[in-house]
Amino acid sequence: MTGIILRNPTHAVAHVPVDSWAWSWDPFRTLAALIAAEPSAASAAANDVVFAPRFDVKEDKGEYVLSADLPGVKPEAVEISLDGDRLKVSGRRENRHKEETEQTCLSEISYGSFARELTLPEGVDGEHVHASLKDGVLTLVLPKKPEARPRKIAVTS
């Protein structure tokens, strides 16, 4: 008999027995093992969950546009710095105030500090970077230096 080892963020290990003759996957058996391997709600609340926004990066002829989802983050809670070719975006998403009469049944939203550092390609004009935070989306526009932009070269005879 073989086994599949599942790991969760607390590094608890659950052994899921798999019959050597069975070639089909039993999702209910796997689900039961995952549920058994999950930490209790009390220990999950004690663990800090890291909020790390993901970025989309787009490029056109004249600029790079970076977008990140930052729902619930206020503009004054975001700090952006550019040091050479290193762009650092950091900030904090505050936990909403909880009323004494409220009882949390499920909490999947992460709160706390975040920091992302990206290495930019050569040719970014760091003096003219523009950032805006609207409707929970951070948009950074990084123009390219004129000498870094593609140009056509005329062919003469």
Backbone as JSON Lines, residues from 0, in Angstrom:
{"i":0,"aa":"M","n":[0.84,-1.17,0.0],"ca":[0.0,0.0,0.0],"c":[0.89,1.24,0.0]}
{"i":1,"aa":"T","n":[0.59,2.19,-0.88],"ca":[1.36,3.42,-0.96],"c":[0.58,4.55,-0.32]}
{"i":2,"aa":"G","n":[1.15,5.7,-0.2],"ca":[0.46,6.84,0.4],"c":[0.85,8.14,-0.27]}
{"i":3,"aa":"I","n":[-0.04,9.1,-0.21],"ca":[0.22,10.44,-0.71],"c":[0.4,11.33,0.5]}
{"i":4,"aa":"I","n":[1.41,12.17,0.5],"ca":[1.66,13.06,1.62],"c":[1.2,14.45,1.24]}
{"i":5,"aa":"L","n":[0.33,15.03,2.05],"ca":[-0.19,16.38,1.84],"c":[0.39,17.28,2.91]}
{"i":6,"aa":"R","n":[0.8,18.49,2.53],"ca":[1.34,19.43,3.5],"c":[0.49,20.69,3.47]}
{"i":7,"aa":"N","n":[0.28,21.28,4.62],"ca":[-0.45,22.54,4.71],"c":[0.5,23.61,5.25]}
{"i":8,"aa":"P","n":[0.06,24.86,5.35],"ca":[0.97,25.93,5.77],"c":[1.59,25.72,7.15]}
{"i":9,"aa":"T","n":[0.97,24.95,8.02],"ca":[1.55,24.72,9.34],"c":[2.52,23.55,9.32]}
{"i":10,"aa":"H","n":[2.75,22.99,8.15],"ca":[3.67,21.88,7.93],"c":[3.22,20.6,8.62]}
{"i":11,"aa":"A","n":[1.92,20.51,8.94],"ca":[1.39,19.25,9.44],"c":[1.32,18.28,8.27]}
{"i":12,"aa":"V","n":[1.54,17.04,8.53],"ca":[1.57,16.05,7.47],"c":[0.39,15.1,7.66]}
{"i":13,"aa":"A","n":[-0.32,14.85,6.58],"ca":[-1.41,13.88,6.62],"c":[-1.11,12.81,5.59]}
{"i":14,"aa":"H","n":[-1.22,11.56,6.0],"ca":[-0.99,10.45,5.09],"c":[-2.34,10.0,4.55]}
{"i":15,"aa":"V","n":[-2.46,9.98,3.24],"ca":[-3.69,9.53,2.59],"c":[-3.41,8.16,2.01]}
{"i":16,"aa":"P","n":[-4.03,7.11,2.56],"ca":[-3.77,5.77,2.02],"c":[-4.36,5.63,0.61]}
{"i":17,"aa":"V","n":[-3.61,5.03,-0.26],"ca":[-4.06,4.78,-1.62],"c":[-3.86,3.3,-1.9]}
{"i":18,"aa":"D","n":[-4.94,2.62,-2.27],"ca":[-4.83,1.2,-2.59],"c":[-4.02,1.06,-3.86]}
{"i":19,"aa":"S","n":[-3.09,0.13,-3.86],"ca":[-2.22,-0.03,-5.01],"c":[-2.99,-0.51,-6.24]}
{"i":20,"aa":"W","n":[-4.12,-1.17,-6.04],"ca":[-4.89,-1.67,-7.18],"c":[-5.82,-0.62,-7.76]}
{"i":21,"aa":"A","n":[-6.08,0.46,-7.02],"ca":[-7.04,1.47,-7.48],"c":[-6.31,2.54,-8.29]}
{"i":22,"aa":"W","n":[-6.7,2.67,-9.54],"ca":[-6.08,3.67,-10.4],"c":[-6.91,4.94,-10.48]}
{"i":23,"aa":"S","n":[-8.1,4.94,-9.87],"ca":[-8.94,6.13,-9.91],"c":[-8.72,6.97,-8.66]}
{"i":24,"aa":"W","n":[-8.92,8.25,-8.83],"ca":[-8.73,9.19,-7.72],"c":[-10.06,9.34,-7.0]}
{"i":25,"aa":"D","n":[-10.02,9.26,-5.69],"ca":[-11.22,9.42,-4.87],"c":[-11.17,10.81,-4.23]}
{"i":26,"aa":"P","n":[-11.92,11.77,-4.78],"ca":[-11.85,13.14,-4.25],"c":[-12.34,13.24,-2.81]}
{"i":27,"aa":"F","n":[-13.27,12.4,-2.4],"ca":[-13.79,12.47,-1.04],"c":[-12.74,12.03,-0.03]}
{"i":28,"aa":"R","n":[-11.95,11.03,-0.38],"ca":[-10.89,10.58,0.51],"c":[-9.83,11.68,0.64]}
{"i":29,"aa":"T","n":[-9.49,12.31,-0.47],"ca":[-8.51,13.4,-0.44],"c":[-9.04,14.57,0.36]}
{"i":30,"aa":"L","n":[-10.32,14.92,0.18],"ca":[-10.93,16.02,0.92],"c":[-10.94,15.71,2.42]}
{"i":31,"aa":"A","n":[-11.26,14.51,2.79],"ca":[-11.26,14.13,4.21],"c":[-9.87,14.27,4.81]}
{"i":32,"aa":"A","n":[-8.84,13.9,4.05],"ca":[-7.47,14.02,4.55],"c":[-7.06,15.48,4.68]}
{"i":33,"aa":"L","n":[-7.49,16.32,3.72],"ca":[-7.17,17.73,3.8],"c":[-7.84,18.39,4.99]}
{"i":34,"aa":"I","n":[-9.09,18.02,5.24],"ca":[-9.81,18.58,6.38],"c":[-9.13,18.15,7.68]}
{"i":35,"aa":"A","n":[-8.7,16.9,7.75],"ca":[-8.02,16.41,8.95],"c":[-6.69,17.11,9.15]}
{"i":36,"aa":"A","n":[-6.02,17.51,8.07],"ca":[-4.7,18.13,8.17],"c":[-4.78,19.63,8.45]}
{"i":37,"aa":"E","n":[-5.96,20.25,8.29],"ca":[-6.11,21.69,8.53],"c":[-5.95,22.01,10.0]}
{"i":38,"aa":"P","n":[-5.31,23.13,10.31],"ca":[-5.2,23.53,11.71],"c":[-6.55,23.99,12.23]}
{"i":39,"aa":"S","n":[-6.71,24.01,13.52],"ca":[-7.97,24.47,14.1],"c":[-8.13,25.96,13.85]}
{"i":40,"aa":"A","n":[-9.35,26.46,13.99],"ca":[-9.63,27.88,13.75],"c":[-8.83,28.75,14.7]}
{"i":41,"aa":"A","n":[-8.61,28.29,15.92],"ca":[-7.87,29.1,16.89],"c":[-6.42,29.28,16.48]}
{"i":42,"aa":"S","n":[-5.78,28.2,16.03],"ca":[-4.38,28.33,15.63],"c":[-4.26,29.04,14.29]}
{"i":43,"aa":"A","n":[-5.27,28.93,13.43],"ca":[-5.23,29.65,12.15],"c":[-5.31,31.14,12.38]}
{"i":44,"aa":"A","n":[-6.11,31.57,13.37],"ca":[-6.22,32.99,13.66],"c":[-4.92,33.53,14.25]}
{"i":45,"aa":"A","n":[-4.18,32.69,14.94],"ca":[-2.92,33.13,15.54],"c":[-1.83,33.31,14.5]}
{"i":46,"aa":"N","n":[-1.92,32.58,13.38],"ca":[-0.91,32.7,12.33],"c":[-1.15,33.97,11.53]}
{"i":47,"aa":"D","n":[-0.08,34.69,11.22],"ca":[-0.21,35.89,10.39],"c":[-0.25,35.47,8.94]}
{"i":48,"aa":"V","n":[-1.28,35.9,8.25],"ca":[-1.4,35.64,6.82],"c":[-0.84,36.85,6.11]}
{"i":49,"aa":"V","n":[0.02,36.62,5.16],"ca":[0.68,37.71,4.46],"c":[-0.19,38.16,3.3]}
{"i":50,"aa":"F","n":[-0.41,39.46,3.23],"ca":[-1.13,40.05,2.11],"c":[-0.09,40.5,1.09]}
{"i":51,"aa":"A","n":[-0.06,39.88,-0.06],"ca":[0.91,40.22,-1.1],"c":[0.18,40.44,-2.41]}
{"i":52,"aa":"P","n":[0.0,41.69,-2.8],"ca":[-0.72,41.95,-4.05],"c":[0.06,41.45,-5.25]}
{"i":53,"aa":"R","n":[-0.67,41.03,-6.26],"ca":[-0.06,40.57,-7.51],"c":[-0.13,41.69,-8.53]}
{"i":54,"aa":"F","n":[0.82,41.69,-9.45],"ca":[0.94,42.76,-10.43],"c":[0.71,42.25,-11.84]}
{"i":55,"aa":"D","n":[0.12,43.1,-12.66],"ca":[0.09,42.93,-14.11],"c":[1.05,43.97,-14.67]}
{"i":56,"aa":"V","n":[1.88,43.57,-15.61],"ca":[2.83,44.49,-16.23],"c":[2.61,44.46,-17.74]}
{"i":57,"aa":"K","n":[2.37,45.64,-18.3],"ca":[2.16,45.76,-19.74],"c":[3.15,46.76,-20.3]}
{"i":58,"aa":"E","n":[3.52,46.54,-21.54],"ca":[4.48,47.43,-22.2],"c":[3.93,47.84,-23.55]}
{"i":59,"aa":"D","n":[4.1,49.11,-23.86],"ca":[3.84,49.56,-25.22],"c":[5.06,50.35,-25.68]}
{"i":60,"aa":"K","n":[4.94,51.06,-26.78],"ca":[6.11,51.73,-27.35],"c":[6.72,52.78,-26.44]}
{"i":61,"aa":"G","n":[5.88,53.47,-25.66],"ca":[6.4,54.59,-24.89],"c":[6.44,54.42,-23.39]}
{"i":62,"aa":"E","n":[5.85,53.34,-22.85],"ca":[5.79,53.23,-21.4],"c":[5.5,51.8,-20.94]}
{"i":63,"aa":"Y","n":[5.73,51.61,-19.64],"ca":[5.32,50.38,-18.95],"c":[4.16,50.77,-18.04]}
{"i":64,"aa":"V","n":[3.15,49.92,-17.95],"ca":[2.03,50.16,-17.06],"c":[1.91,48.96,-16.13]}
{"i":65,"aa":"L","n":[2.01,49.24,-14.83],"ca":[1.89,48.2,-13.81],"c":[0.58,48.41,-13.08]}
{"i":66,"aa":"S","n":[-0.15,47.33,-12.85],"ca":[-1.42,47.39,-12.12],"c":[-1.4,46.35,-11.02]}
{"i":67,"aa":"A","n":[-1.96,46.74,-9.86],"ca":[-2.05,45.82,-8.74],"c":[-3.39,46.02,-8.05]}
{"i":68,"aa":"D","n":[-4.02,44.92,-7.66],"ca":[-5.27,45.01,-6.91],"c":[-4.95,45.26,-5.45]}
{"i":69,"aa":"L","n":[-5.45,46.37,-4.93],"ca":[-5.27,46.72,-3.52],"c":[-6.62,47.09,-2.91]}
{"i":70,"aa":"P","n":[-7.57,46.16,-2.88],"ca":[-8.88,46.5,-2.33],"c":[-8.79,46.83,-0.84]}
{"i":71,"aa":"G","n":[-9.46,47.89,-0.46],"ca":[-9.49,48.28,0.95],"c":[-8.27,49.03,1.43]}
{"i":72,"aa":"V","n":[-7.33,49.33,0.55],"ca":[-6.13,50.06,0.93],"c":[-6.32,51.53,0.57]}
{"i":73,"aa":"K","n":[-6.05,52.39,1.53],"ca":[-6.19,53.83,1.3],"c":[-4.92,54.37,0.64]}
{"i":74,"aa":"P","n":[-5.06,55.4,-0.21],"ca":[-3.87,55.95,-0.9],"c":[-2.77,56.39,0.05]}
{"i":75,"aa":"E","n":[-3.13,56.93,1.22],"ca":[-2.1,57.37,2.17],"c":[-1.39,56.21,2.84]}
{"i":76,"aa":"A","n":[-1.89,54.99,2.68],"ca":[-1.26,53.8,3.27],"c":[-0.3,53.12,2.31]}
{"i":77,"aa":"V","n":[-0.12,53.69,1.11],"ca":[0.77,53.09,0.1],"c":[2.01,53.96,-0.05]}
{"i":78,"aa":"E","n":[3.16,53.3,-0.09],"ca":[4.43,54.0,-0.3],"c":[5.13,53.37,-1.5]}
{"i":79,"aa":"I","n":[5.57,54.21,-2.43],"ca":[6.23,53.74,-3.64],"c":[7.58,54.43,-3.73]}
{"i":80,"aa":"S","n":[8.63,53.65,-3.96],"ca":[9.96,54.23,-4.11],"c":[10.66,53.58,-5.3]}
{"i":81,"aa":"L","n":[11.51,54.37,-5.94],"ca":[12.28,53.91,-7.09],"c":[13.74,54.21,-6.81]}
{"i":82,"aa":"D","n":[14.55,53.16,-6.76],"ca":[15.98,53.29,-6.51],"c":[16.72,52.59,-7.63]}
{"i":83,"aa":"G","n":[17.17,53.36,-8.59],"ca":[17.82,52.78,-9.76],"c":[16.8,52.0,-10.57]}
{"i":84,"aa":"D","n":[17.03,50.69,-10.69],"ca":[16.08,49.85,-11.43],"c":[15.18,49.04,-10.49]}
{"i":85,"aa":"R","n":[15.17,49.38,-9.2],"ca":[14.36,48.66,-8.21],"c":[13.15,49.51,-7.81]}
{"i":86,"aa":"L","n":[11.96,49.0,-8.09],"ca":[10.72,49.65,-7.72],"c":[10.14,48.91,-6.52]}
{"i":87,"aa":"K","n":[9.89,49.64,-5.44],"ca":[9.34,49.03,-4.23],"c":[7.97,49.64,-3.95]}
{"i":88,"aa":"V","n":[6.97,48.77,-3.8],"ca":[5.62,49.18,-3.44],"c":[5.31,48.52,-2.11]}
{"i":89,"aa":"S","n":[5.01,49.33,-1.11],"ca":[4.7,48.79,0.21],"c":[3.51,49.55,0.79]}
{"i":90,"aa":"G","n":[2.94,48.98,1.83],"ca":[1.81,49.62,2.46],"c":[1.17,48.72,3.49]}
{"i":91,"aa":"R","n":[-0.05,49.06,3.84],"ca":[-0.75,48.3,4.87],"c":[-2.25,48.33,4.61]}
{"i":92,"aa":"R","n":[-2.87,47.17,4.73],"ca":[-4.33,47.08,4.67],"c":[-4.81,46.8,6.09]}
{"i":93,"aa":"E","n":[-5.59,47.75,6.62],"ca":[-6.07,47.67,8.0],"c":[-7.29,46.76,8.08]}
{"i":94,"aa":"N","n":[-7.37,46.06,9.19],"ca":[-8.53,45.21,9.46],"c":[-9.72,46.1,9.79]}
{"i":95,"aa":"R","n":[-10.86,45.74,9.27],"ca":[-12.06,46.51,9.56],"c":[-12.41,46.39,11.03]}
{"i":96,"aa":"H","n":[-13.03,47.44,11.55],"ca":[-13.46,47.43,12.95],"c":[-14.55,46.4,13.15]}
{"i":97,"aa":"K","n":[-14.42,45.6,14.17],"ca":[-15.39,44.55,14.47],"c":[-16.25,44.97,15.65]}
{"i":98,"aa":"E","n":[-17.54,44.93,15.46],"ca":[-18.48,45.25,16.54],"c":[-18.46,44.12,17.57]}
{"i":99,"aa":"E","n":[-18.75,44.46,18.83],"ca":[-18.77,43.45,19.89],"c":[-19.85,42.41,19.66]}
{"i":100,"aa":"T","n":[-20.91,42.8,18.98],"ca":[-22.02,41.86,18.75],"c":[-21.78,40.96,17.55]}
{"i":101,"aa":"E","n":[-20.75,41.25,16.75],"ca":[-20.47,40.43,15.57],"c":[-19.76,39.14,15.95]}
{"i":102,"aa":"Q","n":[-20.08,38.1,15.22],"ca":[-19.38,36.84,15.37],"c":[-18.87,36.44,14.0]}
{"i":103,"aa":"T","n":[-17.58,36.23,13.87],"ca":[-17.0,35.86,12.59],"c":[-17.2,34.36,12.36]}
{"i":104,"aa":"C","n":[-17.82,34.04,11.23],"ca":[-18.03,32.63,10.87],"c":[-16.93,32.13,9.94]}
{"i":105,"aa":"L","n":[-16.43,33.02,9.09],"ca":[-15.38,32.67,8.16],"c":[-14.59,33.93,7.85]}
{"i":106,"aa":"S","n":[-13.28,33.85,7.86],"ca":[-12.44,35.01,7.57],"c":[-11.33,34.58,6.62]}
{"i":107,"aa":"E","n":[-11.45,34.97,5.36],"ca":[-10.45,34.62,4.35],"c":[-9.67,35.83,3.85]}
{"i":108,"aa":"I","n":[-10.1,37.02,4.22],"ca":[-9.43,38.24,3.75],"c":[-8.2,38.48,4.61]}
{"i":109,"aa":"S","n":[-7.05,38.7,3.97],"ca":[-5.83,38.95,4.71],"c":[-5.62,40.44,4.9]}
{"i":110,"aa":"Y","n":[-5.06,40.78,6.03],"ca":[-4.77,42.16,6.39],"c":[-3.33,42.25,6.83]}
{"i":111,"aa":"G","n":[-2.85,43.46,6.91],"ca":[-1.5,43.67,7.41],"c":[-0.63,44.37,6.38]}
{"i":112,"aa":"S","n":[0.64,44.37,6.66],"ca":[1.61,45.05,5.8],"c":[1.94,44.21,4.59]}
{"i":113,"aa":"F","n":[2.32,44.89,3.53],"ca":[2.77,44.19,2.33],"c":[3.93,44.97,1.72]}
{"i":114,"aa":"A","n":[4.73,44.29,0.97],"ca":[5.84,44.92,0.25],"c":[6.17,44.06,-0.96]}
{"i":115,"aa":"R","n":[6.28,44.69,-2.1],"ca":[6.69,44.0,-3.33],"c":[7.82,44.82,-3.93]}
{"i":116,"aa":"E","n":[8.82,44.13,-4.43],"ca":[9.94,44.8,-5.07],"c":[10.11,44.21,-6.45]}
{"i":117,"aa":"L","n":[10.16,45.06,-7.45],"ca":[10.28,44.63,-8.83],"c":[11.53,45.24,-9.45]}
{"i":118,"aa":"T","n":[12.2,44.48,-10.28],"ca":[13.34,44.98,-11.02],"c":[12.85,45.44,-12.38]}
{"i":119,"aa":"L","n":[13.12,46.69,-12.7],"ca":[12.65,47.28,-13.95],"c":[13.7,47.12,-15.04]}
{"i":120,"aa":"P","n":[13.26,47.06,-16.27],"ca":[14.23,46.99,-17.37],"c":[14.93,48.34,-17.55]}
{"i":121,"aa":"E","n":[16.02,48.32,-18.27],"ca":[16.75,49.57,-18.54],"c":[15.89,50.5,-19.39]}
{"i":122,"aa":"G","n":[16.11,51.79,-19.22],"ca":[15.43,52.75,-20.07],"c":[14.19,53.37,-19.47]}
{"i":123,"aa":"V","n":[13.89,53.11,-18.19],"ca":[12.73,53.72,-17.54],"c":[13.1,55.12,-17.09]}
{"i":124,"aa":"D","n":[12.22,56.08,-17.4],"ca":[12.43,57.47,-16.99],"c":[11.86,57.64,-15.59]}
{"i":125,"aa":"G","n":[12.71,57.5,-14.58],"ca":[12.29,57.54,-13.19],"c":[11.79,58.9,-12.73]}
{"i":126,"aa":"E","n":[12.11,59.95,-13.44],"ca":[11.69,61.3,-13.06],"c":[10.22,61.57,-13.38]}
{"i":127,"aa":"H","n":[9.62,60.79,-14.26],"ca":[8.27,61.07,-14.71],"c":[7.29,59.91,-14.43]}
{"i":128,"aa":"V","n":[7.52,59.18,-13.36],"ca":[6.65,58.08,-12.98],"c":[5.37,58.66,-12.37]}
{"i":129,"aa":"H","n":[4.24,58.07,-12.73],"ca":[2.95,58.53,-12.21],"c":[2.23,57.35,-11.56]}
{"i":130,"aa":"A","n":[1.66,57.58,-10.37],"ca":[0.93,56.53,-9.66],"c":[-0.45,57.03,-9.27]}
{"i":131,"aa":"S","n":[-1.45,56.13,-9.38],"ca":[-2.8,56.47,-8.94],"c":[-3.45,55.23,-8.33]}
{"i":132,"aa":"L","n":[-4.33,55.47,-7.36],"ca":[-5.08,54.39,-6.71],"c":[-6.55,54.76,-6.81]}
{"i":133,"aa":"K","n":[-7.27,54.01,-7.66],"ca":[-8.67,54.3,-7.88],"c":[-9.45,52.99,-7.9]}
{"i":134,"aa":"D","n":[-10.54,52.95,-7.15],"ca":[-11.41,51.77,-7.08],"c":[-10.65,50.51,-6.69]}
{"i":135,"aa":"G","n":[-9.66,50.66,-5.81],"ca":[-8.91,49.51,-5.33],"c":[-7.84,48.99,-6.27]}
{"i":136,"aa":"V","n":[-7.55,49.72,-7.35],"ca":[-6.53,49.3,-8.31],"c":[-5.43,50.35,-8.34]}
{"i":137,"aa":"L","n":[-4.21,49.93,-8.0],"ca":[-3.04,50.8,-8.09],"c":[-2.5,50.72,-9.5]}
{"i":138,"aa":"T","n":[-2.33,51.87,-10.14],"ca":[-1.79,51.92,-11.5],"c":[-0.53,52.77,-11.49]}
{"i":139,"aa":"L","n":[0.55,52.2,-11.96],"ca":[1.83,52.91,-12.08],"c":[2.17,53.02,-13.56]}
{"i":140,"aa":"V","n":[2.45,54.24,-14.01],"ca":[2.85,54.47,-15.39],"c":[4.31,54.88,-15.36]}
{"i":141,"aa":"L","n":[5.15,54.07,-16.0],"ca":[6.59,54.32,-16.04],"c":[6.99,54.59,-17.49]}
{"i":142,"aa":"P","n":[7.16,55.87,-17.85],"ca":[7.53,56.16,-19.24],"c":[8.96,55.72,-19.54]}
{"i":143,"aa":"K","n":[9.17,55.42,-20.79],"ca":[10.52,55.06,-21.24],"c":[11.26,56.34,-21.62]}
{"i":144,"aa":"K","n":[12.56,56.31,-21.45],"ca":[13.39,57.44,-21.9],"c":[13.33,57.49,-23.42]}
{"i":145,"aa":"P","n":[13.4,58.69,-23.98],"ca":[13.31,58.79,-25.45],"c":[14.35,57.94,-26.18]}
{"i":146,"aa":"E","n":[15.54,57.84,-25.63],"ca":[16.57,57.04,-26.31],"c":[16.31,55.54,-26.2]}
{"i":147,"aa":"A","n":[15.45,55.13,-25.28],"ca":[15.14,53.71,-25.12],"c":[13.94,53.28,-25.95]}
{"i":148,"aa":"R","n":[13.23,54.23,-26.53],"ca":[12.06,53.9,-27.34],"c":[12.49,53.42,-28.72]}
{"i":149,"aa":"P","n":[11.74,52.49,-29.27],"ca":[12.09,52.03,-30.61],"c":[11.86,53.14,-31.62]}
{"i":150,"aa":"R","n":[12.69,53.17,-32.63],"ca":[12.54,54.18,-33.68],"c":[12.82,53.55,-35.02]}
{"i":151,"aa":"K","n":[12.25,54.17,-36.03],"ca":[12.49,53.67,-37.39],"c":[13.73,54.36,-37.96]}
{"i":152,"aa":"I","n":[14.43,53.6,-38.73],"ca":[15.63,54.14,-39.38],"c":[15.36,54.12,-40.88]}
{"i":153,"aa":"A","n":[15.51,55.27,-41.47],"ca":[15.25,55.39,-42.91],"c":[16.4,54.74,-43.69]}
{"i":154,"aa":"V","n":[16.02,54.11,-44.76],"ca":[17.01,53.47,-45.64],"c":[17.18,54.38,-46.86]}
{"i":155,"aa":"T","n":[18.4,54.74,-47.14],"ca":[18.68,55.58,-48.31],"c":[19.41,54.78,-49.36]}
{"i":156,"aa":"S","n":[19.3,55.25,-50.57],"ca":[19.99,54.55,-51.65],"c":[21.27,55.24,-52.03]}
